[in-house]
Amino acid sequence: MIFTKTFFISLLSSCFITLAQANLGDIDEDDLDNPLIVEGKELLQNEDWPAAIARFESALDTTPNSADLHNFLGYAYRKSGDLDKAFLHYDKALEINPDHKAAIEYLGEAYIANGDLANAMAQLQKLKRLCSPIPCEELRELEQALENASR
């Protein structure tokens, strides 16, 4: 079978798109049964923050103890500009799962948005501990955000 350069470029591009989308966090198997969470995550991919927030807030009625759901809510609130609610949901996600790497990364990014680089660095240190010896994407993303913030 002969593969062309174009084929490999297309294959690599689709891998990068998938990786970029996966950075929002995986959905826990239990959450897959909740269509509001699945729809909300799709809305996050489309950057429709108000609609994503509405879906996720509705999903809290049946799935209040999902770290992923609270992380998604924190992300959507942060992107919509409501840092107070973002902090609330990141804190809840980390109360449920203290090692939730995406929530730690996004909490660090929320601290950066709030001008609190010291607490962002504290989140980076947590990720360095969790992502050792093999660095994870969340660690790389927060390092990049901190580097950009200090320019």
N, C-alpha and C positions, 0 to 999 in steps of 0.2 A: 504494500500500500504506500503510495507516495503522498507526502504531506507538503503543502506549500507554506511559504513564509507567511502568507496571509492567514492561513488556517491557524498557525501557531499564535499569531498576533491576536486573532479573534478569541482563541482559547484563553490566552493570558488576560485579555481585557475582561472576559466574563468572570474569570477568577477574581480579579481585583474588584469588580463591582460587587460580587458576592461577599468578599471580605469587608468591603466598606459598609455594606448593609448589616453584616453580622456584628459590627461593632456596637450596635444598639443593644446587644444582649440577646441571648438565646431565650426562647420561651420554655419554661419548665414543662415537662410532660403533662402535669396536672392542669396547667393553664391552657393547653391546647383544646380542652373541652369547652372553653369559654370563648364564644365567637366575638365578644366585645374586646377581649384582649388581642385576639388575632387581628380584628379590624383596626384597633387602635395602633398596633404596631405598623400596619400598612400605612395608616395616616401619618405616623411619624416619618416613614420613608418619604412620603410626599410633602413633608414639612407643613402639614395642616394642623398646627398646634391646637387651636380651639376644638376642632372635631376630635382629635386624639384625646385631649383632656376629658371631653364629655364621655367618650367610650370608656376610658379607664376609670373615671369617677363612678360610672354606672357599674363597672365590673367589681368595684370595691364591695358592693352589696353582697356578692356571693363569694368573693375571693379576697377577704381583707388581710390575710396573712401571707400574701405572695410577695417575696422580696423583689421579684422581677417586675410585678405590677407597680409597686411603689417606686422602683427605679425608673420605669417608663414614665410614670407621672412626674417625677422629679425632672427628668429630661425635658418633657414637654413644657412644664412650667418654666424651667430655666430658659428654654429657647423662646418662650413667649414673653419673657422679661419679668416674670414674677418669681424673684429669687427667694422670697420668704416661704412660699409654698414649695419651691424646689427643695430648699433645705429641709423642710418638714418631711417630705417624702423620701429624700435620700437618707435622712436619719432613721426613718421607719424601716427602710429596706435593710439598713445595716444593723438595726436592732434585731430583725428577723434572721439575717445572715451576715454576721460581722466580716466575713471574707468575700463578700460579693464584689468582685473586681470591677465590674462596670460601675456600680454605685460609688465605689471609692474614687475611681477616675472622675466621674461626673461631679461628685462632691468637690473634688479638687478644682475642677473647672469652674464650678459655681463660686468657690472662694476667690479664684482669679477674677471672675467677673465682678465680684464684690470688693476687689482691691486688697484682699487678705492673702498675701503671698506666703506668710508664715504658716497658716493652716493648710494652704495648698501644698506646701512642701511636706507637711506632716502626712498628708494623704499619699504623696509620692513615696515617702519612706515606708508606709504600709504596703504599697504595691511592690516596692523592691523586696520586701520580706516575702510576700506571697508569690512573686514571680521569679523565684530563685530556685535553681540555678539557670533556668531558661527564661529569658525575658518574655513578657506577654505583650500583646497589642495595647492593652490598657496602660501599661507602664510607658510604652513608647509615646502614646498619645498625650499623656499628662506631661511627660518630659518636654514634648514639643510645645504644648500650650504654655508651660512655664517659661520656656526659652523665648517664645514669642512675646510673652507678657513683660519680660525684662529688657526688651529692646527699646 
